[in-house]
């Protein structure tokens, strides 16, 4: 039996703890350390996860504890630099979305990984949901014929509490640390669109800040239109200004021989399927969304991410979301936001 792969989780917020929990549950993985700048968490995390705690990534790297993989679960602006530090110290990397806040930084991560012969796994767990896997099969098989139009709608709620009421020391809502709504809230859905349809061109966008003027340094809503490089046109409409709770995350695809729509709050329900000479298969149940207390996010599929890391490093499968795909999502978002400068 192969020796368990050793993981270190950097960042111990809700998403970091989820990574740690999934590592602990996997028979081929071992959690050897937790890292967070909040040293008040030391006793709690060491008790909960039965492993040493470090107050910084540097402290871990200077310790005598060795690991195979570093999971980067810190605020967005730290993802690239911490991924590079982990790679240069001989670790493979699992990096939460977004991979970086610029294409240039994502390229630096990839360059470092190639220089040090390390793998970089980008977390895009929505790819594992049954409706997403079904959509991938429908598009890839060609049963829809020529694709005419694709529409993505992401309408969520994020209120003042989410941004700590505009606390100047908090990272969310800060342009240089958060990146913007597409990076933090909706990069999973940009990834889903890219995974299904490929890159985009001829981008035109309008941006609005309806009710976050006091809490963020960027837009809360946008209307984006574009063409796909491979053919067909598309739109991506998003907002975090919805009252009270998340409303919907959906994708509609209209093709020559049929149309489909996956909707619900988190792209978790197949709402429409009408395709020539096609019978809808029975799908597995979709897992519930990540629950962050007052807020909910994308599907809770991180166990599949850890499974893919273990299987890939044991040469049983390939990376489900590789670093080039992570870079492309960053590039697409960057290209969309570049329309602000054009306007």
N, C-alpha and C positions, 0 to 999 in steps of 0.2 A: 504493500500500500504506500502511495506517495506521501511524503512528509507534508504536513499542513503548511500552507502559505501564511506568512506572518504579516499582519496589517497594523498600521498606525493611523488613527483618525485625528486629523488636525481640524479643530473647530468643533465645539461641543454644544452647539445649539440644538434645536429640535432635529434638523436634518442630519447633523453629525451624530447625534445619539441614535438616529434611525440606522445610519450606516453601521455604527458599532453593534447595534442589536442584530442586524442581519449577518455581520461577520461572526458574532458569537453563536448564531444558530446554524451556521454552515459547517458540516463535518470536515470539510477540507480547508478550513480557515481558522486562524488563531489571532485574537486581538491581543497585541502585546503592549500597547500604550495609547493613552488619550492625551490630547494637547489642547490647551485653551489659555488665552491671556487672562481670563477671569480665575485667579488662583483660589477664590472662595469656593470654587467647584471641586477642589481637589478631593476632599474627604468623600463628598457625595459620589463623584465619578469613580473613585477607586473602589468604593463599596459596591456600586451598582454594576460595574463592569469587571471587577476583580483584576485590575491591571494598573501599572504605574501611571501617574499623571505628571505632565510637564507643563510649565507655564509659558513656554514658547517653543516654536519649531526648532530654533537654534539649540535650546537646552536638550531636546530629544536627540538631535543630530550629534551633539557632543557627548551623549551618554554611551554606555556600553551595551545598550539594547539594540539588537539588530532586527530589521524587518525587510520584507520583500516589496511591500506596497505601502504607499502613503495615500490616504484618502483626503483630499483637500475639500473641506466643507466650511470654509471661512467666508467672510464677506467678498462680494464680487471682485473688488479691486485688488485683492490679494491672490486670486486664483493663479494668474500667470507667474508671478514671482515665486510663489511657494511651490508651484509645479516644477519650475526650473531648478530651484534649490533641491527638491527631492530627487529629481532625475540626476543632477550632478553628483549627488551623494550615493548614487547606485540603486535608487528605488524606481520601481514602476509607479505610475500615478493613476489614481481615479479622481477626476476633477469634476465637481458639481458644475452645473450650468450657471452662468456662461463660462466657457473655457477661458475667455479673456474679455476685456472691454475694448480691444482694438484688434484688427487683423494683424498689425505689426507685432503685437505682444503674443498673439496665438502662433505666429510664425516662429518667434523666438522659442516658444515651448517645443514646437515640432523639431526645430533645428537642434536643440539640446538633446531631445530624445533620440534623434538619429545619431548624433555624435557619441552618445553613451549607450546605444543599443538597448534602449528601454521602451516599454509600451506606455502609451497614454490612452486611458479609457475615459471618454466623455459621457457624463451621466445624462441620458435622455430616455428616462424610464417609460415614457408614454409609448415608445415603440413596442413595448411588450404587451400592451392591453389587447384583448381579443379583437375589438373593433378596428384597432390600428393595424394589426397583422392581417385582418380580413381585407381592409382597404388596400394594403400593399399588394396582396395577391390579386385583387380585382384590377388594379391599375397595371401591375406588371404583366398580367396574363393577356392584356389587350382586349378583354371582353367588352369594354366600353367603346372600343374603336377609337377614332380620333377624339382627343380631349378638346372640348370647346372652351369651357369656363370652369374655374375653381374659385369658390368663395369661402374665406375663413372669417368667422365672427368670434371674438373673445370679449365678453362683457362681464366684468368682475366688479367687486366692491373692495376698496381699500380706503379706510377712513383715517382720521387723525391719529387714532391709537396705534395703527400699524406703523406710522412714521414717528411714533413717540411724541406726537403733538408738535412736531417741528423742532425738537431738541437739537441744538447745533452740534452736539457731540455724537449724535447717532448717524450711522452710515447710510441707512436707507433714505432715499430722497435726495441725496447729494449727487450731483452730476458726475463728479470725478470718482466716486466710490460705488455708487449704485449703477450708473450707466444709463438708466432710463427704463420706462415701463416695458419696452420690448425685451430688454435684457433680463429684467428681474421677474416679471410676471409671465411673459408670453413667449420666451425663447423656445420652450417645449413645442409650442404650436407652429412657430417658424420652422423648427426642425422637422416636425411632421410633414409640413407642406414641402420642404426641400427633399425629404426622404422619399416622398411619393412622386413629386413632379420635377425635381431638379432646380437649377438656378433660375433667377429672374433678371429681366432687363427692362428698359423703358419705364423706369419707376416714376410715378407722380404721387405726391402725398400732401395731405393737409393735416396739421396738428392743432390740438386745442387743450387748454387747461381750464376745465370747467369748475372744479371745486377743490383743487389741491394747491392753490397759490401760496398758502401759508405753510405747507408741509413738504413740498418738493421743489426742486430747481428745474423741472422739466414737465413735459406734457402729461396729461392723464388719459388722453384719447387721440386716436388717429384714424384717418381714412387713407388707405394705400391702394393704388392701382398699378398694374404692371403686366408685362407679357412674360411667358415662360420661354426660356431659351429653346426648349424642345418643341414648342408650339402650344398655342392656347393662351387665353388671357386669364387674369386672376385679380382678386382683391383680398385685402387683409384689413379688417375693421376691428378696432379694439378700444376698450375703455376700462378704467378702474373707478369711474364716477357713478356706477350703478348704485342705487339706493339700497342700503340694508344688507344685501347678501349677493353672492355670485349668481349671475343669471344664466349664462350659457357660454360654452366653448364648442363651436361646431365647424364642420367642413362639408361643403356641398360640391359635388363634381358632376358636371354635365358633359356627356360625351355623345358621340355619333350614334351609339347603339344602346344608350341607357343613361340613367342618372342615379346617384346615391347621395345620401346625407347621413353623416354621423354627428349626433348632437348631444343634448343633455348639458349639465353644468360643466362636464370635464371630458367631452368627446367620448362618452361612455355608453351611448345608446344609438343603435341603428334606427333612424327615424324614417328612412325612405330607401327603397331598393327596387328599381324596375329596369331590368336589363333583358335584352332580346335573348331568348332561349337559355335563360339562366335561372337556376333554382337556388334560393338563399340557403346556405348551410346552417346547421345548428352550431352556435358559438358557445364557448365557455363563459361563465359569469365574469364580469369585470370587477376587479378589486376596487374597494372604496378609495376616495381621494386621501392624500395626506392631510391629517387633521392637526392644525396648529392652534387649537383652542378656538378662538373667535373666528379664525380664518381657515379656509381650506384651499388646498392647491391641487396639483396634478396627481395622477394615479399613484398609489403606493406600491410601486413595483420594484423597489430597490433590492429585494432578494434575488431578482433575475439579473440585476447588474453584478452583484457579488458572484453569482453563479457563473456568469460569463467571464469574469476576471479569472476565477479559479480554473475554469475549463480552458480558457485561452492560454494561460501560462503553463498549463499541463498538456498543451498541444492537442486538445480535443475539439476545439472550434476556433473561430476567428472573432476578433473584436466586433461587438454589435454596433457600437458607435465610435469610429476611430477618430484620431486627432484631425485628419483632414476634413471630416464631416463637421467636427466641432468648430474648426476654423471657418468653414463655409457659412455656418449659422451666424457667427460673429460678423463675417463680411456682409451678408445679406442685411443684417440689422444696421450695420454701419452705413451701407449704401442707402437704406431707407432714411436714416437720420440725416444723411448728407443733403437730402432735399430741403431741410430747414435752411441750410446755407444758400442753396440755389434760390429759394423763395426770398 
